[in-house]
Amino acid sequence: MARSHLTLAALATSALPGLDVAQARAHSQRAHGLFDSALIIDRDGRELIIRVPRSQAAETEQSADLVALRALTVGNRSRLPFDVPEFVGQAPAGPTRAILYELLPGDSFETDALTGHVGVSGSIGRAIAAIHGLPTAFIADAGLAQQTALDCRTSTIALIDRAAETGYLPAALLRRWEQATDDDSLWQFAPTVVHGSLSDESFLIVDDAVSGILGWSALAVGDPARDLNWLLAARGEAAETAVASYLSARQGGDPCLTQRALLYAELELARWLLHGSDTRNQEIVDDAVAMLDGLVETVHSNTMESLSTDTGPVLDVDDVETLLDATPHSSLGRDGGSSPHGSALLTDSFDRSEFASLSLRSENSDGDSEGDSGSESGDFAGSSDSDGASENGASENGSHQRDLSDPFAELDGEGDPNATVAYSFEDIEELTARSTEAQASTRSSSE
């Protein structure tokens, strides 16, 4: 049964001896049915909040919040551009306890309203950056949680696996999230102090700026991206301003921050699914499934950014040499047959307009004899057959043959100096062999 505001006022006088209560009324902000809460005003106009948990989960949250507030000493609070709740007193309340706090000034707004104003959004970004800039040592001193980058990655994988075990997680999202957790570069970051449970309800606003932040029960050292995920789900026009202000204040250093934040934002749906599954609430499960299906449609429509930065494996020198050794000397064309250009090694450094004119000249010469081309395959590369080449080595199509005894000799004659030079794989092998012999000869002479 919920406690009345009068009962809570009586508890407040027990928590703070000498308190002279003038007014008391119910206070529902951040309660969510988890707490009995009341606003207390004394004779001097001092405003206080008293809260009593209504469940074991709420009591655990309140206890963690109290530990965090005690860890945020005067020195740490002086580094923050906003106020933090201050513990005033406590009193037993049946099997639990009532906690009395100073009331912080400010108004609360929904996410879209917060991120719809440039000034407010910028202030939010700077406030989060200030939290992440706190020294991490006091977290360990207070016995609060500390996660490494590997811990963050491991816990994320465990969450995804649990969601997959429910049987409700779409395969497309499972692949998307697994690709993100498999991407090593995504998880290379320096953990910071994090609030851990930021949402629109965490912020109090006065004069278009953050005046206070509430709900510190998840204070820890961890992934800074966790404090940004709620911003990426916002629809306010200035949501990007908050992220930009944060990045400016933090001066970069974490190129994959927003991608991890997006991953955490998507995983909130998995958490909601697991909550419904754990509590056997089919209504919540159905709601989570509907939102997951909507996310799949968004991903498939290419309106959702990629979570992974993976561009394929990075090969070392040995891997590259192995690939080159395994490369066949003749390749197949698109139709599965022999390439129309034989084994010529062509570059892509051509003017496309010239390429078009070459194609037109080729079409106009269809009536000519095959001997005029000097090659049955029609390669752009010059042929060793002298029937199709001029004395200076230029073929009719503008390609040139090089003398392999001096492969880097300058082209002379009237040939086009910008023409593409092409070698066959056999030519490349011969040049490589000569280069290897020359290097061996140089080493032996130096020895």
N, C-alpha and C positions, 0 to 999 in steps of 0.2 A: 504494500500500500504506500502511495506517495506521501511524503511528509509535507505538511502545510508550511507556508512561509513563516507562520508564527512559531512553529516548532523549530524551524531552522534559525530563527532569530534568537531563540532561547539557547540553542547550541552555540551560536556566535558569542554570546556573553560568557559561555564556559570556555570557549577557545581563547578569548581575549578578556581577561578579568578587568573590570572597570569600564567596559564598553557600555555606553548609555545609548540604547537604540531609540531613534526617533521614528524611523520608518522602516518597513520591510515589505517587499513584494517579490513575487515569483520572477525568476530569471531563467530563460530557456536557451540562451545563446550557447552553442556547442554542447548542449545537454543530450539531445538525440534519445531521450528516454533512458539514458544510462545513469544519469545523476538527478538527484533532487537538489535544486539550486535556487538561491534567493539573493536579491540585492538588499544589502543592509546599509542604512544611512544613520550616522550617529548625530548627536546634538550639535556637533561642530561642523556638520556637513560632510564629514569624511565618508567616502563610499567604499564599501567592501563587498566581496562575493564569498558566499559560503556554499560548499558543494559536498554532498554525501553520495557515495556510489551506491547503485541499486543492484549490482551484480558482481560476481567475482572478477569478471573481465574488466569492469569499470574500476574496481578497487586496484587491480594490477596496474592499470593505466595511470591512475592518480598517484600511486606510490612511485612509479617511474618518473612521473612529472615532477614530483617533489624532490627526488634525488637530483634530477637535472637542474632544477632551479637553485638548489644549494650549491651545485658545481659551478654555476654561472656567478662567480664572485663579482665584487664591485669592479675589480680590475678588468675582468672579461666583459662585463656590461658596458664599461666605458669605451670599449672598442666598437660598440654597436650604435648605429644612428637611429635607434628606436628603443622603446621601453620593453622590459620583460616583466611578467608578473612577479610580485614579491610575496613570499610566504609571510603570514602574520601570526597564525596560531592554529592549533588543532584541539579537538575534543572527541572523546569516545562517543560513538553513536550506535549502540547495540553491538553487533558483531563486527562492525567496521568503525570508521572514524570520519569526522567532519573536518574539512580543511578550509581555513579562512585566508583569503587573498586580498590584496589591494586591487580595486577596480581600475583598469587602465582606460583612459579616455579614447574615444574613436568610434567610428561606425564600421559595420561589416557590410560587404557587398558580394553578390554572386560573381562567379568567375568572369563571365562575359562583360559585366559592368566594370570590373576591376581592370580588365585588359582592353576596354574600349576608350580609355583616356590615356593620352600619351604621357602626361605628367605622372599619373599614378603608376603606369606600367614601368616607366623609367625608375621610379622610386622602389618598386618591388624588385627589379633586377639588382639594384645597388644594395638593397637590404639583404638579399640572398647571398650576394658576393661578400658582404661583411661577415656573415655567419661562417662562410667557407674560409675566410681569412683568419679566423681565430686560431691560436696555437693549439696543437693537438694534445699537448702533454697533460692538460687538466682532465681530459677524458679518461685517460688511464688512471690518474690519481683518484678520480671519483668512482672507479670500478665500472664505468660504462662500456658498452660494446665497442670493439674495434675490428674493422674488417679490412683486409688487404684487397688488392684488385683481384687476386685469385679467389679469395673468399666470396667476393661479389659475383664473380662469374659462376662459381660452383653453386651458390644458392639460387642463382637464376636458372641454371640447368635443372636443379632439383624441382623448382616451381613448374617449369615447363613439363617435366616428366610426370609430375603429379596431375597436371591438367590433362595430359594425354591419356593417363590411366582411367579417367572418367568415361572415355569413349565419346565425349561430346566435342572435343577439339577438332576443328576442320583440318584436314591434311595440309591444305595450302598454308595455313598459319603455322602449323608445326614445322614445316620445311623452312618457312621464313625465319622463325625464331631460332631454329637449330643452326641455320646458316650464320646468324648473328653471333651465337655463342661459340661457333667454330672459328670465327674470325679473330685471330690473335691480336691484330692491330687495334681492334675495338676495345680491348681490355688492357691496354697499356696506358695507365693513368696513375696519378698520385692521389691517394685517398685524402680527404679533408674532413674537417668537422662538418657534420650535416645536421640539419634540424630533424630530418627523417620522416616527417608526416605533414609536410606543407600542403595546404589547400586554400581555397578562397576564404574559408572560415578562420584561417590562422592570422589573417591580417586585419589590423585596425587602421582606419584612414582618418586623418585630420588635415584639412587644407590641401587636398590632393597629394598627400605624401603619407608614407607608412609611419604611423606613430607608435605601433606596438605589434608584437607577434606573440601568439598564444600557442598552447599545446606542445610542450617540449618533452613529452614522454619517450620519444624515439631518438633523442639526442645521442649522437655516436660519432665515430670516425668511419667513413664509408665513401661510397661513390657519390660525388657531387651531382651527378646527373639525376639522382633520385629526387632532389629538391626542385628540379625543373620540369619533371614529366607532366605535372598538372597544367603548366603553361602551354605545352604543345597541344593539349586537348582543348584549349580555349578558342573561342570563335571571335573574340574581340578584335577590332581593327588594329589595335596597338599591341597585340600579343607579342609580335616580333620585337617591338621596342624593349620589352622587358628582358628578353634573351640578349639582345644587342647591348643593353646597358650592363647586364651581368658580364658578358664577355669583355666589354671595354674595361670594367672595373677589375676584372681578374687578369687582364692582359694576356689572354689566350693560354697556350701551353697544353691544351687538351683538344686536338682536332676532331676527335670522335665523340665529344661530349653530347652534342644534340642527337646523334644517332642512338646512343645508349638511352638518353632521356625518352626518345620516341619508343624504344623497345619497352622501357618501364611503363610508359603510358599505355601501350597495347596490353602489357601483362596485367594491368589492373582488371581487365575483363576476365583473365584467367583466375585472378584472385576472387573475383565475384562468383565465378563458376564454382570454385572450390568451396567458397563459403556456403553456397546453396547445397552443394553435395555433402559437405560435412554436417550441416544442420538438417539434412534431409528435407529441405524446403524446395519442392518442385517448382514453385512459382519463381523463386530466385534463379533456379537452374534454367528454366525456360527463358527468363529475361536475359540471362547471360548468353545463352545460345543464340538468341535473336541478335544481340549486339555483336557477337563473334561472326555471325553470318554477314552482318552489315560491313564489318571490317574486311572480310574476304572480298566482297564486292568492290570496296574502295581500293584494295590492293590490286585486284584484277583490272580495274579501270585505269591503272597507272597514275592515280592521283596521290598515292602515298609514296613517300620517299623510301629509298632502299635503306635497309638497316645495316647491310654489310659493305665494307670497303674492299672486299677481296676481289682482286682482278686476275686471279690465277696464281699458280705457284711460281715462285722466283727461282730460276735455275742458276746453279753455279757453273763454273767453267767446265767441269767434268761432265755435268748433265748436258750442256750444250754440245760438247764434242760427241757424246754418245748419240744424241739426236741426229747430228750431221752424218755420223757413220751409218746410221740406220736409214737415211734418206735415199730412196731409190734414184737411179740415174735417169730413169724415164718416168714421167708422171702421167696420170690419167686425166683426160679432159672431163668436162662437166657431164658429158653423156656416157662416161665410163669407158670410152675408147681412147685411142692415142691422142695426145694433145695436138691440135692443129699447128702448134708452133714447135713441134718436136721437143728437143731438149734445150732450146734457147733460154738463157737467163735474161729476162727483160726487166728494165727498171720502170718505175711509174713517174719518172721525171720527164713528162712530155707535155706539150701544149695541146689541150684537148681539141682546139680548133684545127691544129695541124693533123691530129689523129683522124678527125672527121674527113679532112681533105684526102688523106692517104686512103681511107676506106672508099671514097668516091672514085679515086684513080684506079683502085683495085677492081671495082665493079666495072669500070669502063674498059678494062683490059682483058675481060673474060674471053674475048674472041682471039686473043693472041696465042701463039704456040706456047707449050709448056717449057720449051727450051729457053725462052726469053727470060724466065724468072730465075733460072739457074738453080732452082730447088723445087722438088716435087711437093715439099711440105708447105711452101709458102711462108717460111720464117721471115720475121722482120730482120733477123740477124743476117749479116752478109755470108754468102756461101763461098766455099773454097773452090767451087767450079768457076773457072775464068770466063765461062760463057755469059754470066750474068753480072760481071763486075768490070769496071773501067780500070785503066792502068794505075790510077792513083789509089785503088782499093775501095772506092765508093760504089755501093750497089745502087740499083735504080730506086730503091725505097729509102735511101738516105743513111742506112746503117753502114758500118765500116768493119773491115777485117783488120785485126792487129797482127803484126809479126810477133809470134810468141817468143822469138829470141830476144826481142826488145819490147815487151808488152806495154811499157810506159812511154814509148816514143811518141813525139807529137805528130799529129796528123798533118800531112802536107797535101799539096795539090789544091784542087778547086772544090774539094768535098765540103759539106756543111760542118763547121766546127762544133755545132750544137747537136749533131746527130747522136742518137743513142748507140752506145757500143755494147755488143752482146757477145758472150762466150758460151760455148757448150760446156757441159759438165766435164767432158774429157779434157778440154782446154784448161779448165780450172784445176783439175787434178795434176796436169803437167806443170802448171805454174806453181802449185803448192809444193810439188816434189822438188822443183828447182829451188824454191825458197828455202826448203828444209836442208837441202844439200849445201846451199850457200851459207846458212847459219852454222852448220856442222863444220864446214871448212874454216869459218871465221874463228870458232871456238878452238879448233885444233891448232890453228896458227898462233893464237894468243897464248896457248899453253906452251 
